[in-house]
Amino acid sequence: MDPIAPGTQERRTKSRSALVAQGNPLVWLTGGCLAAALAMILGLLGLVVYQGGGTFWPVPLVHFELADGSVRLGEITRTDTYRPSAAVLETLPEGAQASARRLLQEQEGEATRWLLRTGNFELTGEHFHWVSDFAAASESRPEWAMVFERQEWGRFYGIPRAFLVDGQAEAEGPEAAWAAFREHHREARDRWRERRRLEIEDLGVVNHRLEAERLKLRQARLDLAKVKSEQGPGSEGLRRAEAALSALQTAYAAAEAEGTRLYQAIRTEIGRLNAANDRYALLVVTGDGQEKVLKLADVVRAYPANRLSLTEKAGIYLSRWGEFLFHDPREANTEGGVFPAIFGTVVMTLLMSVAVVPFGVLAALYLREYAKAGKLVSVIRIAINNLAGVPSIVFGVFGLGFFCYLMGGSIDQLFFEARLPSPTFGTGGILWASLTLALLTLPVVIVATEEALAAVPSSMREGSYACGASKWQTIRRIVLPRALPGILTGTILAMA
């Protein structure tokens, strides 16, 4: 046999080993999949930001004159293509049907239509209209077409005709009316906010004080009835209860008189603010010629959509974002902000975390470190696994029955008897919602904590015991610090 040259056998061995066995293709494959997943996530987030962020950007107002003689003025919110049926074309006037058919023939039977936000709901009964290209006789963008965002009835679109003071035209024409509007609008909105503050805060304080005195008086009457039934007429306890009731009646009468005085003073100030705001209004003409008087205090924001510069558009865009994040909703949650929802969600999540993390970690510690294997532990683990698969609606019904009606009703009976039948704790609230969510996420925390505890090597525990540490010292100083990342993972999953 011919001698084998040095290194030939090694080369043959390397050439026989599969490329997959070396691991490089799998590394590239997993890395590529990770990159693709990240690209999809970033693309989805970018789409959400683009679609959601563009909602607040002010768009021009378009004025359409339709073939049937009607007029539409509003913002284009969506563009679509479709194939209109013959029945749709028959709704057009006879003179417009031929041109519509020619247009559709040139476009191979497809038509473009725009979803126009026309607003003016109190006049038209609709917020949106579809406008097709074959039905539009003309299209324009009026220079002084304006958008009015209002406290009620949604948006209003029109052209200002005159600025009214005490019902009389002080400035006529779009430009003069818009200048007068900008001069007086901030003051009107400040008066509106002051009136709102008086209605909510000051009147709320007065009503709260009267309600507190009324509850004290009612509780005294309930106590008097109990003492009378337990000790009987003529007893010393009954005389003390009657004296306390008489003193509370006197205090309630004084508080009621003071509350009535404060209430009248606040109502007088509210009336003064309303009278001052009622003086100023704007006469607006819609696209189809109807007139509408808009009070300045009811207008949240107004701008001439077709005259805005880029800087002015950016200012409106940022102001809308500020309103969305930090203001209360209006118009049945269709406009305004979402601050109460954001605040409630954050508070509920924090309360849930405070409730679920200690119980979940302690339960996992007991099952992993202290409990001995047996039927009871097996039953508990099966219950935890089953609990993780229960639908959320079941937890909701349980929370309503157990927390709201049972626990809340018991608390009302013990501590808030004077408020009954109006519930204090025996109704839905953020506390009961947080505890219900804590039950819902408890299996997640327990399972994640158990896995984290099991991942701590036994050699660390044995080394700690060998140094003379107790079981609790070992858990507190050795096991828990190394299991902390897994515990935090379970907490984050529960919050998510």
C-alpha positions in Angstrom: 0.0 0.0 0.0 1.1 3.5 -0.7 1.9 5.4 2.3 -0.5 8.1 3.3 0.9 11.6 3.2 0.8 13.4 6.5 -2.4 15.4 7.0 -4.3 13.5 4.4 -6.3 11.5 6.9 -7.2 14.7 8.8 -8.4 16.4 5.7 -10.5 13.4 4.8 -12.1 13.3 8.3 -12.9 17.0 8.0 -14.4 16.6 4.6 -16.6 13.8 5.7 -18.2 15.8 8.6 -21.5 17.4 7.6 -21.7 21.1 7.4 -24.8 21.1 9.6 -22.9 19.2 12.3 -20.5 22.1 12.7 -23.4 24.3 13.8 -22.7 27.3 11.6 -25.8 27.1 9.3 -28.0 26.7 12.4 -26.4 29.8 14.0 -27.1 31.8 10.8 -30.6 30.4 10.5 -31.6 31.3 14.1 -29.9 34.7 13.8 -31.8 35.3 10.5 -35.1 34.3 12.1 -34.4 36.6 15.1 -33.7 39.5 12.7 -36.9 38.7 10.7 -38.9 38.6 13.9 -37.5 42.0 15.1 -38.1 43.5 11.7 -41.8 42.4 11.8 -42.2 43.8 15.4 -40.6 47.1 14.4 -42.7 47.2 11.3 -45.9 46.6 13.2 -45.0 49.3 15.8 -44.1 51.7 12.9 -47.5 51.0 11.3 -49.3 51.6 14.6 -47.4 54.9 15.1 -47.9 56.0 11.6 -51.7 55.3 11.6 -52.3 56.5 15.1 -50.0 59.5 15.0 -51.4 60.7 11.7 -54.9 60.9 13.2 -54.1 64.1 15.0 -52.5 65.9 12.0 -54.8 68.6 10.6 -55.9 68.0 7.0 -57.4 70.5 4.5 -61.1 71.0 4.2 -62.6 70.0 0.8 -65.8 71.5 -0.7 -67.6 69.1 -3.1 -70.5 70.1 -5.3 -72.4 66.9 -6.3 -74.2 66.2 -9.5 -77.5 66.0 -7.6 -77.1 69.6 -6.4 -76.1 68.9 -2.9 -73.0 70.2 -1.2 -70.4 68.5 1.1 -67.8 70.3 3.1 -65.4 68.3 5.4 -62.1 66.4 5.9 -61.2 63.4 3.8 -60.4 60.6 6.2 -60.2 57.7 3.8 -59.9 56.9 0.1 -61.2 53.7 -1.5 -61.8 52.2 -4.9 -64.8 50.1 -5.8 -67.0 49.0 -8.7 -70.4 50.8 -8.6 -73.5 49.0 -9.7 -76.0 50.2 -12.3 -78.4 51.0 -9.5 -75.9 53.5 -8.1 -75.6 55.3 -11.4 -79.4 55.4 -11.7 -79.6 57.6 -8.6 -77.8 60.4 -10.4 -79.6 63.0 -12.5 -80.2 62.1 -16.1 -77.7 64.7 -17.3 -74.9 63.3 -15.1 -75.4 59.6 -15.8 -73.8 59.8 -19.3 -70.7 61.5 -18.0 -70.5 59.1 -15.1 -70.6 56.1 -17.4 -67.9 57.6 -19.6 -65.7 58.2 -16.6 -66.2 54.6 -15.4 -65.5 53.3 -18.9 -62.2 55.2 -19.0 -61.3 53.8 -15.5 -62.3 50.2 -16.5 -65.4 50.2 -14.3 -63.6 51.2 -11.1 -64.5 54.4 -9.2 -62.7 56.3 -6.5 -64.6 57.4 -3.5 -63.7 59.5 -0.4 -65.0 59.2 3.1 -65.7 62.7 4.1 -66.1 63.8 7.7 -68.7 66.4 7.4 -69.6 66.9 11.1 -72.4 69.4 11.9 -74.3 66.5 13.5 -77.1 68.6 14.9 -78.0 69.9 11.4 -77.5 66.7 9.3 -77.8 63.8 11.7 -74.6 62.2 10.3 -70.9 62.6 10.9 -69.6 61.0 7.6 -70.5 60.9 4.0 -69.2 58.9 1.0 -68.4 61.0 -2.1 -67.7 59.2 -5.4 -65.6 60.8 -8.2 -68.3 60.3 -10.8 -70.9 62.0 -8.5 -68.7 65.1 -7.8 -69.4 67.9 -10.2 -66.6 70.2 -8.8 -64.1 70.2 -6.0 -62.5 73.2 -4.2 -60.7 74.2 -1.0 -62.3 77.4 0.4 -59.7 79.7 1.9 -61.7 80.5 5.1 -63.3 77.1 5.7 -62.8 76.4 9.4 -62.8 73.4 11.8 -64.5 73.9 15.2 -63.8 71.2 17.8 -66.6 71.6 20.4 -67.4 70.3 23.9 -70.6 68.7 22.5 -72.0 67.5 19.2 -68.6 66.8 17.7 -66.8 68.9 15.1 -68.4 71.7 13.1 -67.3 72.8 9.6 -68.2 76.2 8.1 -67.1 79.7 7.1 -67.3 82.5 9.8 -69.6 85.3 8.8 -69.7 87.6 11.8 -68.5 87.9 15.4 -71.4 88.6 17.7 -71.3 90.5 21.0 -74.6 90.5 22.9 -76.3 89.3 19.7 -75.0 92.2 17.6 -72.4 91.8 14.8 -69.2 93.5 16.0 -66.9 92.2 13.2 -68.2 91.0 9.8 -66.4 89.0 7.2 -64.3 85.8 7.7 -61.0 87.6 8.4 -62.4 90.1 10.9 -64.5 87.5 12.6 -61.6 85.1 13.0 -59.4 87.9 14.4 -62.1 88.8 17.0 -62.6 85.1 17.8 -58.9 84.7 18.6 -58.9 87.8 20.7 -61.8 86.6 23.0 -61.6 82.8 22.8 -58.9 82.3 25.5 -60.7 84.4 28.0 -64.0 82.6 27.3 -62.3 79.2 27.8 -60.7 80.4 31.0 -64.2 81.4 32.3 -65.5 78.0 31.2 -62.7 76.2 33.2 -63.4 78.3 36.2 -67.1 77.5 36.0 -66.2 73.8 35.7 -63.9 74.0 38.7 -66.7 75.6 40.8 -69.2 73.0 39.7 -66.9 70.0 40.4 -64.6 71.1 43.3 -66.3 73.8 45.3 -69.8 72.5 45.0 -68.4 69.0 45.6 -66.8 70.2 48.9 -70.1 71.7 50.1 -72.0 68.6 49.2 -69.4 66.4 50.9 -69.7 68.3 54.2 -73.5 68.1 54.1 -73.4 64.4 53.3 -70.9 63.8 56.2 -73.2 65.6 58.7 -76.2 63.7 57.3 -74.5 60.4 57.8 -73.5 61.2 61.3 -77.2 62.1 62.1 -78.4 58.9 60.5 -75.9 56.8 62.4 -77.0 58.4 65.6 -80.6 57.5 64.8 -79.6 53.9 64.1 -77.6 53.8 67.4 -80.6 55.2 69.2 -82.8 52.5 67.8 -80.4 49.8 68.8 -80.0 51.1 72.4 -83.7 51.4 72.7 -84.3 47.8 71.6 -81.4 46.4 73.8 -81.8 48.5 77.0 -85.4 49.6 76.9 -87.0 52.9 77.6 -85.7 55.1 80.4 -82.2 53.6 80.5 -79.1 55.7 81.0 -77.7 54.6 77.6 -80.9 55.7 75.9 -80.7 59.2 77.5 -77.1 59.5 76.3 -78.1 58.4 72.8 -81.0 60.9 72.7 -78.7 63.7 73.9 -76.1 62.8 71.2 -78.9 62.8 68.6 -80.1 66.2 69.7 -76.6 67.7 69.5 -76.1 66.2 66.0 -79.5 67.6 64.8 -78.4 71.0 65.9 -75.0 70.6 64.2 -76.7 69.4 61.0 -79.1 72.3 60.9 -76.2 74.7 61.3 -74.2 72.9 58.6 -77.2 72.9 56.3 -77.7 76.6 56.7 -74.0 77.3 56.0 -74.0 74.9 53.1 -77.1 76.7 51.6 -75.3 80.0 51.9 -72.1 78.7 50.2 -74.2 77.0 47.5 -76.0 80.2 46.7 -72.7 82.1 46.5 -71.1 79.5 44.2 -74.2 79.4 42.0 -74.2 83.2 41.8 -70.5 83.1 40.6 -71.3 80.4 38.1 -74.2 82.5 36.8 -71.9 85.5 36.4 -69.4 83.4 34.4 -72.2 82.0 32.2 -73.6 85.5 31.5 -70.1 86.7 30.6 -69.6 83.8 28.2 -73.0 84.1 26.7 -72.1 87.5 25.3 -69.6 86.2 22.8 -70.5 84.0 19.8 -69.6 83.4 16.2 -72.0 83.2 13.3 -70.9 80.4 11.0 -72.3 79.4 7.6 -72.1 75.8 6.5 -71.2 74.5 3.1 -74.8 74.2 2.1 -75.7 77.7 3.3 -77.2 77.0 6.8 -76.3 79.4 9.6 -75.2 78.4 13.1 -74.3 80.4 16.1 -71.4 78.9 18.1 -70.7 80.2 21.6 -67.0 80.8 22.1 -66.9 78.9 25.5 -68.2 75.7 23.8 -65.4 75.7 21.2 -62.3 73.8 22.4 -60.2 74.5 19.3 -60.7 76.2 16.0 -58.5 76.8 13.0 -58.7 77.7 9.3 -57.7 74.4 7.8 -56.7 75.7 4.4 -54.6 78.6 5.6 -52.3 76.8 8.1 -48.6 76.9 7.7 -46.4 73.9 8.6 -45.6 75.5 12.0 -49.3 76.1 12.8 -50.1 72.5 11.8 -47.4 71.2 14.1 -48.8 73.3 16.9 -52.3 71.9 16.5 -50.8 68.4 16.2 -48.9 68.7 19.5 -51.9 70.4 21.3 -54.1 67.4 20.2 -51.6 65.0 21.6 -51.5 66.9 24.9 -55.3 66.8 25.1 -55.3 63.1 24.3 -52.8 62.3 27.0 -53.8 64.7 29.9 -57.4 65.6 29.5 -60.7 64.0 30.3 -62.9 62.4 27.5 -65.9 64.1 26.1 -68.7 63.3 23.6 -69.3 59.8 25.1 -65.5 58.9 25.0 -65.3 59.6 21.2 -63.3 62.8 21.6 -61.0 64.4 24.2 -58.4 62.6 26.2 -57.8 59.3 27.9 -56.0 60.4 31.0 -58.6 58.8 33.4 -58.1 55.4 31.6 -54.3 55.7 31.7 -54.3 56.7 35.4 -56.8 54.0 36.3 -54.8 51.3 34.4 -51.5 52.3 36.0 -53.0 52.3 39.5 -54.8 49.0 39.0 -51.6 47.4 37.7 -49.6 48.6 40.6 -52.2 47.5 43.2 -52.3 44.1 41.4 -48.5 43.7 41.6 -48.4 44.6 45.3 -51.1 42.0 45.9 -49.9 39.1 43.7 -46.1 39.2 44.0 -45.8 38.6 47.8 -48.4 35.8 47.8 -47.1 34.2 44.6 -43.4 34.2 45.8 -44.3 32.9 49.3 -46.5 30.1 47.8 -43.7 29.1 45.4 -41.2 29.1 48.2 -43.3 26.9 50.3 -44.0 24.4 47.5 -40.4 24.3 46.4 -38.4 24.6 49.6 -40.6 23.5 52.5 -43.5 21.2 51.4 -42.8 17.5 51.3 -43.9 15.5 48.3 -47.4 14.0 48.8 -51.0 14.0 47.7 -51.7 17.5 49.1 -48.8 19.1 47.2 -49.8 17.2 44.1 -53.4 18.5 44.4 -52.1 22.1 44.9 -50.0 21.9 41.8 -52.9 20.5 39.8 -55.1 23.3 41.1 -52.5 25.9 40.1 -52.2 24.5 36.6 -56.0 24.3 36.2 -56.3 27.9 37.5 -54.0 29.1 34.8 -56.4 27.7 32.2 -59.6 29.2 33.6 -61.2 31.8 31.2 -60.9 35.4 32.4 -64.7 35.9 32.4 -64.9 33.3 35.1 -62.5 35.3 37.2 -64.6 38.4 36.5 -67.8 36.8 37.7 -66.0 35.4 40.8 -64.6 38.9 41.6 -68.0 40.4 41.3 -69.6 37.8 43.5 -66.8 37.4 46.1 -65.1 40.7 46.4 -67.9 43.2 45.5 -71.0 41.5 46.9 -69.6 39.3 49.7 -66.6 41.1 51.0 -67.7 44.6 50.0 -71.2 44.0 51.3 -69.9 42.8 54.6 -67.6 45.8 55.0 -70.6 48.1 54.3 -72.7 46.3 57.0 -69.9 46.6 59.6 -68.5 50.1 58.9 -70.8 52.0 56.6 -74.3 51.1 57.8 -75.4 54.7 57.7 -74.8 54.8 53.9 -76.9 51.8 53.1 -78.6 51.0 50.8 -76.1 53.0 48.7 -73.0 50.8 48.7 -69.5 52.1 49.5 -67.4 48.9 49.1 -70.2 46.7 47.9 -69.9 47.8 44.3 -67.3 47.8 41.5 -64.0 49.6 42.2 -60.4 49.7 41.4 -59.5 47.8 44.6 -61.7 44.8 43.7 -60.5 44.9 40.1 -56.9 44.8 41.2 -57.5 41.8 43.5 -59.4 40.0 40.8 -56.5 40.5 38.4 -54.2 39.3 41.1 -56.0 36.0 41.3 -55.9 35.8 37.5 -52.1 36.3 37.4 -51.2 34.3 40.5 -50.4 31.0 38.6 -48.0 32.9 36.4 -46.0 34.3 39.3 -46.0 30.9 41.2 -44.9 28.9 38.2 -42.2 31.4 37.2 -40.9 31.7 40.7 -40.8 27.9 41.1 -38.8 27.5 37.9 -36.4 30.2 39.1 -35.9 28.5 42.5 -35.4 25.2 40.8 -32.7 26.6 38.6 -30.5 27.5 41.6 -27.9 24.7 41.9 -28.3 22.4 45.0 -24.5 22.7 45.6 -25.1 26.3 46.7 -27.6 25.2 49.2 -25.4 22.4 50.5 -22.4 24.8 50.7 -24.5 27.2 52.8 -25.7 24.4 55.1 -22.1 23.3 55.5 -21.1 26.8 56.7 -23.7 26.5 59.4 -26.5 28.6 57.9 -30.1 27.8 58.7 -32.7 27.0 56.0 -34.2 30.5 56.1 -30.7 32.1 56.0 -29.9 30.0 53.0 -33.1 30.9 51.2 -32.8 34.6 52.0 -29.0 35.1 51.2 -28.3 32.4 48.6 -31.5 31.2 46.9 -33.6 34.3 46.5 -30.8 36.6 45.2 -30.0 34.1 42.4 -33.7 33.5 41.6 -34.5 37.2 41.5 -34.3 37.5 37.7 -36.8 34.7 37.2 -39.1 36.2 39.9 -39.0 39.5 38.1 -39.7 37.8 34.8 -42.9 36.3 36.4 -43.9 39.7 37.7 -43.4 41.3 34.3 -45.4 38.6 32.6 -48.2 39.0 35.2 -48.3 42.8 34.6 -48.3 42.3 30.9 
